[in-house]
């Protein structure tokens, strides 16, 4: 008879355990708490990538306009004056929208028949609770002399 008495107790324990499977109070909050750090990290990564892309485009714009200025200024002597490499670098700094680079970031070369401007800009981005990554953004542009 002792075995018969154990069966209702086991059935009750089994019913209690199966009832726990139906309790869903707080499950959504726990899932949200587990996934929130990953979504925040993803969002911050997207923002940092967008900023790096914006800076790359600003750098490319600056070297394109500086190479054009060097090409046009050498032919007509117009304004702005881009007749020397330092003037070209100074003009490139003014064309780097959203950036405040030093003039030493830009360099001008004059291969046969062209005015070329190159730039190399160090950029580092960090993600929360992650390592900092260092990138060197580069851009170059050439115009016929």
Secondary structure, DSSP 4 states (H G I P E B T S, - for coil): -HHHHHHHHHHHHHHHHHHHTT--TTHHHHHHHHHHHHHHHHHHHHHHHHHHHHHHHHHHHHHHHHHHHHHHHHHH--SS---SHHHHHHHHHHH-TT----GGGEEEE--TTEEEEEEEEEEEEE-TTS-EEEEEEEEEEEEE-
